């Protein structure tokens, strides 16, 4: 999935690994855990339906789809 920072427009690749409840976002090769409350500052640009469901289950309800959001297929 791709996230965009609402403050500066930075695009980040993110993943919610199976068995984890923390979303991992990557700024280049460096990953960091995105706290559920920090999700207020990000929006989802693209994700699979499965990723969207897992985000909801992991309590990332503040992370909303962007106006230009698009659903992608699982690869």
C-alpha positions in Angstrom: 0.0 0.0 0.0 1.0 3.6 -0.5 0.5 6.4 2.1 0.9 10.1 1.6 1.7 12.5 4.4 -1.0 15.2 4.6 1.6 17.8 5.9 4.3 17.6 3.2 2.9 15.2 0.5 5.7 12.6 1.0 4.7 9.2 -0.5 5.6 6.2 1.6 5.3 2.4 1.0 3.7 0.7 3.9 2.8 -2.8 5.0 0.9 -4.5 7.8 2.8 -7.8 8.1 0.7 -10.9 9.0 0.5 -11.4 12.7 1.4 -7.7 13.5 -0.9 -4.9 14.7 1.5 -2.1 13.8 1.7 -0.6 10.3 5.2 -0.3 9.0 6.0 2.6 6.8 9.2 3.0 4.8 11.0 6.2 4.0 13.5 4.7 1.6 15.1 1.6 3.1 14.4 2.7 6.6 11.1 1.4 8.2 9.2 2.8 11.2 6.1 1.7 13.1 3.2 4.2 12.4 1.2 4.6 15.6 -2.5 4.4 15.2 -2.9 8.1 16.3 -0.2 9.2 13.9 -2.5 8.0 11.1 -4.3 11.3 11.4 -1.4 12.9 9.4 -1.5 10.3 6.6 -3.9 9.2 3.9 -4.0 6.0 1.9 -3.3 6.5 -1.8 -3.5 2.8 -2.9 -4.2 -0.5 -1.2 -5.8 -3.9 -1.8 -9.2 -4.7 -0.3 -7.5 -7.1 2.0 -5.1 -4.4 3.3 -8.0 -2.1 3.9 -9.7 -4.7 6.0 -6.6 -5.5 8.0 -6.1 -1.8 8.7 -9.6 -1.6 10.1 -9.0 -4.6 12.3 -5.7 -3.2 13.5 -7.3 0.0 14.8 -6.1 2.4 12.1 -9.5 4.0 11.7 -8.0 7.5 11.5 -6.1 6.5 8.3 -8.5 7.5 5.6 -8.4 7.0 1.8 -7.2 10.0 -0.2 -9.4 11.8 -2.7 -7.3 10.1 -5.5 -7.4 6.7 -3.7 -7.3 3.6 -6.0 -7.7 0.0 -5.2 -5.0 -2.3 -6.4 -4.9 -6.0 -7.0 -2.9 -8.4 -4.8 0.4 -9.3 -6.5 
